[in-house]
Amino acid sequence: MLDLLIAPIVVPALVAPLTLLLMRRRRVFSLYLSLGGCVALLAVAIALFATAQDDAVRSYALGAWPAPFGIVLVLDRLAATMLVLTAVLALVVLAHAVVTAADRKGWHFHPMFHFQLLGLNGAFLTGDLFNLFVFFEVLLIASYGLMLHSQGAQRLKAGVAYVVINITGSALFLVALGLLYGLTSTLNMADLSRKVALLGAGDQGLLRVAGLLLVTVFALKAAVVPLHLWLPRTYGATRPVVAALFAIMTKLGVYAMIRTVPLIFGARAGAAAWITAPFLLPAAAVGAILGFVGALTARGLREQAAFAVLASTGTLLMAVSRWQQATLAASLYYLVQATLAGAALFLVADVTLRRRGQYADAIVPGPRFAGQDAAGLLYLAAAVAVVGLPPLAGFVGKLLILDASFGVPGWQVIWASLLIATLIGTLAFSRAGSTLFWAAPADADAIAGHRRSPLEFAAPLALLATSALLTIAAGWATAQAEATARQIMAPARYAAAILGPAR
């Protein structure tokens, strides 16, 4: 089973070039290969998730070079959870792209899609900070291509800004890695967790600078206020099916914080201990509120969905920022449902704009369109999940965050921000839904256009059904989140599993 640990990287690494070779001459074979690759990834992710249930941390040394000298992949509960989430999201989004023919707007959609999965899976599995940087670059290069898929002046303009911002983030990442390597002579995360604790007083200043730079890079990837301005413009400009996959990109930034802060910058890190403490909570609180304010003022469904992603990331980070086992467990449950709900909202926007003709996804009244009632119901369910209203998993996630945060330092900020953001979000989606789906007179002529397949509704329905399943299985899911949080908050176990007992 240990050899299976490399499969989430190898599968997309093989599928991506093969789909590129087959696309022009054997397009049908290429589609089957692409979909089959996603199915295989899901099967592998589920197998690895089942393996991780014994609470052990496993490592795979590439080339049989032992850590910290060689490259290692690490499987624990957190990595396994993120692999399953990525595989589920990828399969649903790719199926929607095929059904709606969104993948035919350019020749390279499928190769870039799988290179994106390669970067995501590698980032979740790597046990080395430099290889985290490498996988970040792989997925970012693929995301550039996916964002510009089917071209357009607006996408090109937003894409240039996206590239510039991420190049800046990559440069800061390299500076942080250089400082950490100069201080500790290692970039293996398990080894860093031990060597950082041994640094003398004279190195604490540089360690703190390195930690702040590293967390700033992750905050940029997660679109934490005030580093968030790129997200609404980027996600709102790209095709909704691509933005649905991008829903997990901001969560990758949060994952990187969860992976590195307790492990490297935990209680034993001296002046750099819990490096995010001064700024993460206020930034997250502002992000949660600002995101739903943006959703309230949005002019289109894609823009509204982008701001909803921003709000969900802020909500998630409010819980993460306390670095308590209980709040971390609540945040992990919320992370899964927020990713699925955000992606579902983008897919609902896609179904809607494809059927509204010249009105596209603009939040303005218009004539009725084919499938309006079904689209309206899906929008209502996605809005309920995103805002965090009963009965879907968003409500359970927010209740868990409120309960876990009560009594911890800053709980008043978390409670106030969460309740205010939920109120604004309810107003935002109520306004948009009533304007777009229920303001048209019942006897108005339907918008003329091409016949659309009812299968277009399947992908958002599948994501929302998964959110409902998280509600039904909330007891099991919260137990999984609690076990994952316990493992994260025991960095010595992680280090011992990879390096052996401390000497």
DABEL-V448831 format. One record per residue. N is the residue number from 1. SS is DSSP state (H for helix, E for strand, L for the rest). PHI is phi in whole degrees, -180 to 180 (* if undefined). OMEGA is omega in whole degrees, 0 to 359 (NA if undefined). Layout:
BEGIN
n=<N;N>
ss=<SS;SS>
phi=<PHI;PHI>
omega=<OMEGA;OMEGA>
END
This chain:
BEGIN
n=<1;2;3;4;5;6;7;8;9;10;11;12;13;14;15;16;17;18;19;20;21;22;23;24;25;26;27;28;29;30;31;32;33;34;35;36;37;38;39;40;41;42;43;44;45;46;47;48;49;50;51;52;53;54;55;56;57;58;59;60;61;62;63;64;65;66;67;68;69;70;71;72;73;74;75;76;77;78;79;80;81;82;83;84;85;86;87;88;89;90;91;92;93;94;95;96;97;98;99;100;101;102;103;104;105;106;107;108;109;110;111;112;113;114;115;116;117;118;119;120;121;122;123;124;125;126;127;128;129;130;131;132;133;134;135;136;137;138;139;140;141;142;143;144;145;146;147;148;149;150;151;152;153;154;155;156;157;158;159;160;161;162;163;164;165;166;167;168;169;170;171;172;173;174;175;176;177;178;179;180;181;182;183;184;185;186;187;188;189;190;191;192;193;194;195;196;197;198;199;200;201;202;203;204;205;206;207;208;209;210;211;212;213;214;215;216;217;218;219;220;221;222;223;224;225;226;227;228;229;230;231;232;233;234;235;236;237;238;239;240;241;242;243;244;245;246;247;248;249;250;251;252;253;254;255;256;257;258;259;260;261;262;263;264;265;266;267;268;269;270;271;272;273;274;275;276;277;278;279;280;281;282;283;284;285;286;287;288;289;290;291;292;293;294;295;296;297;298;299;300;301;302;303;304;305;306;307;308;309;310;311;312;313;314;315;316;317;318;319;320;321;322;323;324;325;326;327;328;329;330;331;332;333;334;335;336;337;338;339;340;341;342;343;344;345;346;347;348;349;350;351;352;353;354;355;356;357;358;359;360;361;362;363;364;365;366;367;368;369;370;371;372;373;374;375;376;377;378;379;380;381;382;383;384;385;386;387;388;389;390;391;392;393;394;395;396;397;398;399;400;401;402;403;404;405;406;407;408;409;410;411;412;413;414;415;416;417;418;419;420;421;422;423;424;425;426;427;428;429;430;431;432;433;434;435;436;437;438;439;440;441;442;443;444;445;446;447;448;449;450;451;452;453;454;455;456;457;458;459;460;461;462;463;464;465;466;467;468;469;470;471;472;473;474;475;476;477;478;479;480;481;482;483;484;485;486;487;488;489;490;491;492;493;494;495;496;497;498;499;500;501;502;503>
ss=<L;H;H;H;H;H;H;H;H;H;H;H;H;H;H;H;H;H;H;H;H;H;L;L;L;L;H;H;H;H;H;H;H;H;H;H;H;H;H;H;H;H;H;H;H;H;H;H;H;H;H;H;H;H;L;L;L;E;E;E;E;H;H;H;L;L;L;L;L;L;L;E;E;E;E;L;H;H;H;H;H;H;H;H;H;H;H;H;H;H;H;H;H;H;H;H;H;H;H;L;L;H;H;H;H;L;L;L;H;H;H;H;H;H;H;H;H;H;H;H;H;H;H;H;H;E;L;E;H;H;H;H;H;H;H;H;H;H;H;H;H;H;H;H;H;H;H;L;L;L;L;L;H;H;H;H;H;H;H;H;H;H;H;H;H;H;H;H;H;H;H;H;H;H;H;H;H;H;H;H;H;H;H;H;L;L;L;E;H;H;H;H;H;H;H;H;H;H;L;L;H;H;H;H;H;H;H;H;H;H;H;H;H;H;H;H;H;H;H;H;H;H;L;L;L;L;L;L;H;H;H;H;H;H;H;H;H;L;L;H;H;H;H;H;H;H;L;L;H;H;H;H;H;H;H;H;H;H;H;H;H;H;H;H;L;L;L;L;L;H;H;H;L;L;L;L;L;L;L;H;H;H;H;H;H;H;H;H;H;H;H;H;H;H;H;H;H;L;L;E;H;H;H;H;H;H;H;H;H;H;H;H;H;H;H;H;H;H;H;H;L;L;L;L;H;H;H;H;H;H;H;H;H;H;H;H;H;H;H;H;H;H;H;H;H;H;H;H;H;H;H;H;H;H;H;L;H;H;H;L;L;E;L;L;L;L;L;L;L;L;L;H;H;H;H;H;H;H;H;H;H;H;H;H;H;H;H;L;L;L;L;L;H;H;H;H;H;H;H;H;H;H;H;H;H;L;L;L;L;L;H;H;H;H;H;H;H;H;H;H;H;H;H;H;H;H;H;H;H;H;H;H;H;H;H;H;L;L;L;L;L;L;L;L;L;L;L;L;L;L;L;L;L;L;L;H;H;H;H;H;H;H;H;H;H;H;H;H;H;H;H;H;L;H;H;H;H;H;H;H;H;H;H;H;H;H;H;H;L;L;H;H;H;H;H;H;H;H;H;L;L;L;L>
phi=<*;-63;-65;-69;-64;-87;-61;-61;-95;-69;-59;-67;-65;-86;-67;-58;-68;-67;-65;-64;-70;-90;-60;-76;-103;-133;-61;-63;-62;-63;-64;-62;-64;-65;-65;-63;-62;-69;-63;-63;-61;-64;-63;-66;-62;-65;-63;-69;-63;-65;-64;-73;-69;-82;74;-86;-102;-114;-129;-124;-92;-68;69;63;-84;-71;-70;-92;-82;-104;-83;-123;-104;-126;-114;-137;-61;-65;-62;-63;-62;-68;-64;-64;-60;-63;-66;-63;-62;-63;-64;-67;-65;-65;-61;-66;-63;-70;-63;-89;64;-65;-72;-90;-76;-162;-80;-113;-61;-67;-59;-67;-60;-77;-64;-62;-65;-58;-65;-64;-64;-63;-64;-73;-97;-66;-109;-134;-67;-66;-72;-62;-60;-61;-68;-57;-67;-61;-71;-70;-61;-64;-67;-59;-66;-64;-63;-88;-57;73;61;119;-62;-65;-67;-63;-64;-67;-66;-62;-62;-62;-64;-62;-63;-75;-65;-61;-61;-64;-64;-64;-60;-64;-62;-62;-64;-62;-65;-65;-68;-64;-81;-121;63;-156;-127;-67;-65;-65;-67;-60;-62;-87;-75;-61;-68;-97;-67;-80;-62;-69;-98;-66;-63;-65;-62;-66;-62;-61;-64;-65;-63;-63;-68;-63;-62;-65;-66;-66;-64;-85;60;-81;-58;-96;-97;-106;-63;-71;-69;-59;-69;-70;-68;-75;-92;-79;-66;-59;-67;-73;-61;-63;-69;-67;-58;-89;-67;-66;-68;-65;-63;-66;-57;-62;-64;-62;-72;-95;-65;-63;-77;-102;-114;-84;-63;-94;-91;65;-66;-94;-62;48;-59;-84;-52;-70;-122;-69;-64;-62;-64;-67;-63;-64;-63;-63;-74;-62;-61;-77;-63;-62;-63;-69;-98;-63;-100;-146;-67;-65;-64;-64;-64;-63;-67;-65;-62;-60;-66;-68;-66;-62;-61;-61;-73;-61;-73;-62;-61;-83;50;-109;-60;-67;-69;-67;-62;-62;-67;-68;-63;-67;-58;-64;-70;-66;-64;-67;-68;-63;-64;-61;-64;-65;-70;-64;-61;-66;-59;-68;-67;-71;-107;-98;61;-67;-78;48;-106;-63;-84;-139;-64;-158;-61;-66;-133;-61;80;-62;-64;-65;-64;-64;-68;-65;-63;-61;-65;-64;-64;-61;-68;-71;-72;96;-104;-67;-107;-82;-67;-60;-66;-62;-62;-69;-63;-63;-66;-62;-67;-70;-85;-61;95;-81;-56;86;-63;-63;-65;-63;-64;-64;-66;-65;-71;-65;-61;-64;-63;-64;-62;-61;-64;-62;-78;-65;-63;-66;-65;-67;-71;-88;-105;-123;-89;-70;-64;-65;-97;-72;-67;-71;-66;-77;179;-67;-66;-112;-77;-62;-64;-61;-82;-66;-66;-62;-64;-65;-66;-70;-65;-66;-63;-65;-64;-62;-71;-63;-98;-61;-63;-65;-65;-69;-64;-63;-65;-66;-65;-65;-64;-61;-67;-64;-85;-122;-62;-63;-65;-61;-63;-65;-67;-98;-104;92;-60;-66;-108>
omega=<181;179;179;184;181;184;179;176;184;184;178;178;176;184;185;180;180;177;177;181;186;193;186;186;183;188;181;177;180;179;179;179;181;178;178;176;178;176;179;178;179;179;179;181;179;178;179;177;178;178;183;183;179;175;177;173;184;177;178;182;179;181;180;175;185;173;6;186;181;178;179;169;187;176;169;183;182;179;181;179;181;177;179;180;180;182;178;181;182;182;181;182;180;177;178;179;180;181;183;182;177;180;182;180;177;186;194;182;185;176;180;178;183;172;175;177;176;179;180;182;178;179;180;186;187;176;187;183;180;178;170;176;181;181;172;182;178;183;179;177;178;181;175;180;179;181;181;181;184;169;185;184;182;179;180;180;178;180;178;178;179;179;182;181;183;173;176;177;179;178;178;178;180;177;179;179;179;179;181;180;178;180;192;183;178;172;172;188;178;179;177;182;178;187;177;181;183;182;180;183;181;181;186;180;178;177;180;177;179;179;179;177;181;181;177;177;179;177;176;178;181;181;177;177;6;181;190;193;180;192;182;181;182;183;180;183;184;178;184;181;176;179;178;175;180;179;180;183;178;179;175;175;177;177;181;175;181;181;190;187;178;184;186;186;179;188;184;186;176;183;180;182;179;190;183;190;187;191;190;181;179;179;180;180;178;180;180;180;183;179;180;171;176;177;179;183;183;181;179;183;178;178;178;178;178;177;177;175;177;180;181;178;176;178;180;185;175;178;181;188;182;178;172;182;182;181;178;178;178;181;180;175;182;181;182;184;180;177;180;182;179;178;179;180;177;181;174;176;180;179;184;184;179;185;184;177;184;179;179;182;180;180;178;177;179;178;177;179;182;180;184;182;179;179;179;179;177;178;179;180;178;179;178;180;183;182;181;178;178;12;187;191;177;178;179;180;180;176;179;179;179;182;184;184;184;178;178;179;180;183;179;179;181;182;182;182;182;181;178;180;179;178;181;178;178;178;183;184;175;179;183;182;180;180;190;188;188;180;182;177;185;184;181;178;179;177;178;180;180;176;181;182;174;178;178;181;188;185;177;178;180;179;179;176;177;176;177;178;176;177;181;181;184;179;178;183;179;176;176;181;179;178;177;179;177;181;180;184;175;186;180;177;179;181;181;181;183;185;188;181;178;181;NA>
END
